[in-house]
Amino acid sequence: MSLLAAPYLSLGIGALLAGAVSSLFAARPRPLAAGAALAAFTSFALAAREVAVAGHERLFDPLCSCFEADALDAVPMAFFAALTLLVILLAPRRDAGGKSMAGLLLLAAATQTAYGAANLGVLAVGWWLTGLPFALRLFGEDRSRRSVLIILCLSSLALTASIFLMHGVEMQEIAHASRLSFGLVVLAVALRKGLFPLHGWMVRQFDHGPLLPVALLFNGHLGALLVARSEAVALTQAEQHILDLLGIAALATALITSIRSFAESRPRRLLGLLCLSQASFILAGIATANAEGVAGALLHWLVVAAASTGLIAIVRVLEVRVSGTAAPDGHLGLAVKAPRLATFFLICGLALVGLPGTLGYCAEDLIFHGALENHPWLGLALPVATAFNAINLLRIYSLLFLGVLPKRVIDIPDALPRERWPLAACVVFLLAGGLMPGRILEWRRMAAEEATLVPGDGETGNGHRVPN
Amino acid sequence: MTAESLTLLLVAAPGAAFVILGMLWLLGVGLSERLLANLTKALYLLLALVACALFWQMWRGGLTTVRVSAGDWFSVARYHFPLALLIDRLSLPLVGVTVVLAGVVGAFSVRYLHRDPGFFRFFLLQYLFTFGALLVFTADSLDLLLCGWELVGITSVLLIGFFQNRPDPVRNAQRVFGIYRIADLGLLLAVFLAHHWFHTASWHGFFSGEWPGHVNQLDGAAASVVAVLLVFAASGKSAQGPFCGWLVRAMEGPTPSSAVFYGAISVHAGAYLLLRIEPLLHASWVATSLVIFIGLTTASLGTLVHRTCADAKTSLAYAAQTQLGLIFAEIGFGWTTFAVVHLVSHAVLRTLQFLRSPSMLRDYHRVHAAAGGQIDPTGEQYDSLLPKSVQVALYRMALGRGFYDAILDRFIVLPAIALARLLGVFESHPERRSPPAAEPTAPPPSVSAIP
């Protein structure tokens, strides 16, 4: 069993938990929370560096062997820690209270626990814990809290029941799971990811829930992680068919939510449907089980995380500054007062829908090729969904930033320095990554290889998966 | 410098200018109007010189084709996205036209947009547009052409909504973007299907030999499908056939952008694509007939509507659409060289007309006065030879602009929205009818609360 040079994973998760507890009692919680998130990011980034050197090996945490880092989870862990820091910095003052900061850090710690889980049991613990900040009302009371709790509990319950049916907690057990057990895993994923027709709760969460925690909850992509983990073990033919169905459900979600957006006019709901549609590409790509599809999906995972966090944070920033953004009567014309926020929004949005020159384009290009290879006709749904999503993105942009500025908006500040730098970091990642995607693809190459290799004689596998 | 490095410099320079200036602005660095104007002039002068040097090198060296490979943009397993550029007898004239006309429009815009709040934004978008257009004309594959195509599309839409504090430009920009995206689906699908069926999307994979004598290497029904999808995409970009309604909406943008996009370069990108894939087009009778049919019907409608337009820019838009229809038909009939000459001369003439359109009345009065008030207001029209009832019907149709928007709304937009509403049943929930926003927002009336 290979170990990490230092207990980076325990330290990272510990920093997040310590930050959560101390934020509750701090007079100025934001600096404390940002410090904890920065410490976690540093730990996870160091772990990711070690994993990159180790190649296909799993590196266990020396302090707690129930945590491990490998090619699949190391980069998302570091990336998610960076997103947590971003969200903490971008939170408007009214969202940066002690309870909110503690909630964000707790949510991040739970997600990182699921990422770093060395077995299915720990993954299920992390899966359950993501609902804890909502159960403790750390983000306040809202109408969508009950639905998010119900769905998270149902999804966690499905995963836990599946583990019980497997009679073991090791990841390899998935390969010997019964049809019922594997079906429960897929149900857990479908609920968690909000796949059609179970997507309503996620849209409702965007519409009524606390936006910044929703950004973290949405961008955990734990469902995609579990599917990618399943891909990495030798699945039976029946399990492959179930995964194929999951892929088709993801394609349907991408298309249906993109069409559904045409009937919406509220920015939050539009944004929710847009993010949901684009995030479904990840699952659709992973379910293709071919090199292009999986590599594209793992790349798109990062794109969706960075771009949707940027978009959500900007919408929240605007909501705090201007009344009536939740359900505007007409166009708000805020680009006149906040041109930089408008530009950040547009770049993040265009990267999300795959404008050439951004990282989103490279990711989608690979996913399309992968999807076409597996499902020549169903794969065509993805370009159609992208086209519709781009139209809806421009609708949100127009609604918020173009048109006549309402008379009540006398003056609002453009991006503050505290907002400008994190958003610029997002934009640089999306644009520089788009111009030189090779480097970022390299981060995900090993993970993609693991997901598309069939384990043979050894644990690392020795052959390519036979396409269905 | 070699022809290869000149080609790379030509394409990359406007893109680099866009990225550097854009990032500086986002981080709070402002540029004065004068500096930006000088930068723009210097950039386009450089591009023009590079284009001339490229032409000179090719002419002196007797080269008909320059291929530049900058490696792979990205690659996964067996899939590669090659960054390859091509300069040949088709792309060189269009590169020249792009550089010269964009430069002329840039110089014109320095005065036209003086002290406009969107001055900086306009030039940034123009750099991005130039980069996109040069990428379209020099791409050695459909994949790379798609990249430029999309960049041209998004800059076009952002410039239509340039006057963002007015409702109409915003509404029209949205509508144009919708039409663009639907039309671009043709290109997107063609690229993926070409990869899927033929395992290539590069021009040298599609054709052997050099333009204009290149020979089609694809055959069968699959090739026909790809050709039809490309015709669909080209029609969208050039405002032809089922996509003929967006061009007039695009006139909401500032006049210089109308000139460079809808008079000079952007609308001709569709015709360029058809010229590039001409052998593939002619291998399929469906695609050939479609191009001729689309071209001729759009030209007829355009010339009809053009006669009833009350303002200069709308009239010019329909005139441009008519000429583009004729260019499409010429390509369909196989008159390639004639189509290229028509395309280039139309781009130059239309740019001049668009740039002069704000002072059209003054020009007319000057000419009228110089002629001693002897100019006939109208000439004899061929349509006066038609029966009166036909004239009235055509006049009504022209006034309604072919009833394009009404047809689009009734048969496409409204059913799409109805379907979208129907899909809402999967999201039904009790709080649906109650007002949204659970999180605290700014208190009304909102005046800027710094968060």
Interface residues (C-beta under 8 A of the other chain):
Chain A: P92 R93 R94 D95 G140 D142 R143 S144 S147 F196 P197 H199 G200 V203 R204 D207 H208 G209 P210 L211 I256 I259 R260 S261 F262 A263 E264 R266 R268 R269 N290 A291 E292 A295 G296 R316 V317 E319 V320 R321 V322 S323 G324 T325 A326 A327 G330 H331 G333 A335 V336 P339 R340 T343 F344 L350 L355 P356 G357 Y361 C362 D365 L366 F368 H369 L372 E373 P376 G379 L380 P383 V384 T386 A387 F388 A390 I391 L394 R395 S398 F401 L402 G403 V404 L405 R408 V409 I410 D411 I412 P413 L416 R420 A424 V427 V428 L431 P437 G438 L441 R445 A448
Chain B: V19 G22 M23 W25 L26 L27 G28 D72 W73 F74 S75 V76 A77 R78 Y79 F81 P117 R121 D143 L146 C147 G148 E150 L151 I154 V157 G161 Q164 N165 R166 P167 V170 A173 Q174 F177 G178 R181 I182 D184 L185 L188 L189 F192 L193 H195 H196 A416 I417 L419 A420 R421 L423 G424 F426 E427 S428 H429 E431 S434 P435 P436 A437 A438 E439 P440 T441 A442 P443 P444 P445 S446 V447 S448 A449 I450 P451
